[in-house]
Amino acid sequence: MTEPIEPIPPEQARAILEGAMRERLGDDWQSDEGGWTLVTGHDYMARVTRDRANVDFYVDLLGKVHVETSEINPAQDSGRLIAWMLLGVSLGVALMIARAVGWL
């Protein structure tokens, strides 16, 4: 008879995940110079993105790390475009209001 599989606790998974991320992305991956942004994550997984690349880290219940690299998806690409457009429109509205009030 086989023994039941004992999953690793979340704290151990988090430590394994952080170690794999430091190994793959470098010690300063969270700094501004590293350029990586944590998109989502929990004790057993994390997704980081930089430029047009996503890197997904998964820790299974036995403690093995799986890493997948992919390009950004169309939803991320269009989301970035919408964010830049909203920023531009917001700046334009702020300038119009400032001009109307007489601050410019």
N, C-alpha and C positions, 0 to 999 in steps of 0.2 A: 504494500500500500504506500502511496506517495504522501509525503508530508505536505501540509497546506503551505501555501506561499504567504510569507509575511511581508506586506508592503512596508517601504521605508516611511518614516514619519515626515510630515511637511517641513519641519525644521532642517532635517538632513537633506531633503530634496532641494531646499532653498540654498543651502551651502554648496551642494554639488552644482546647481545651476549657476550660481555666482562665480564659482571657480572656472566652469567651462566658458562663461562669458568673458572673464578676464583673460583666459588663455587664448581665445579666438580673436577678441577685439582689442586687447591690450589693457593695461592697468588703468589708463586714463580715459576709458571709453565714455564715461559719464560727463567728462569735462567738455567745455565749449570747444577746445582744441581737438578732442576726439571726434566730434561731429555726429555721434550716434544719438538717436532719440529713442527712448523707450516708449513704444506705442501701447503695448499692453503686456500684462504679465501677472503671474501668481506664483505660488510655491513650486509648481511643477512645469511651468512654461513661461517664456518671454519672447516678445517680438521687438526687435530694434530695426530702425531704418536710417539710412543715410543716402543722400542724393537719390538715386533710382534703384537702390537695393534694399531688400528686406532680408533679415537673418532671423530665423525662428529656432529657438532652443526648446527642446522637450526633454524632461526627465521622466522615465517610466517608473512604475511602482517598485521596480527592483533596483533603481538607482543608475540605470544606463542612460547616457545622454545621446540624443539624436539632434543633429543640426541640419537645417535645410536653408538654402540660399535661393532667393528668387528676385525677379524684378518687381517693381511696384505694380499694382494692378490698376485698371482704368478708374476705379472708384477713388483711389488715392490720388491719381493724377488729376482728375477733375476736381477733387476736393481742394487741392493746392491751387488750382486755377481760380476757383470760386473765392478762396480766401484772399488771394492777391487782388481780385476784382473788388471785393468788399472793402479791403483796405484802401484802394484807390478812390472808390466812391465816398468813403467816410472822410478821407482827407479833402476831397473836393467840396463836400457839404460843409465841413468845418471852415474851409477858406471862404466859401460864400457867406456863411453866417458872420464870420469875423469882418468881412468887407461891408456887409449890410449894417452891422452895428457900429462900424467906424474904427475898428481896431487896426485895419490895414490901410 
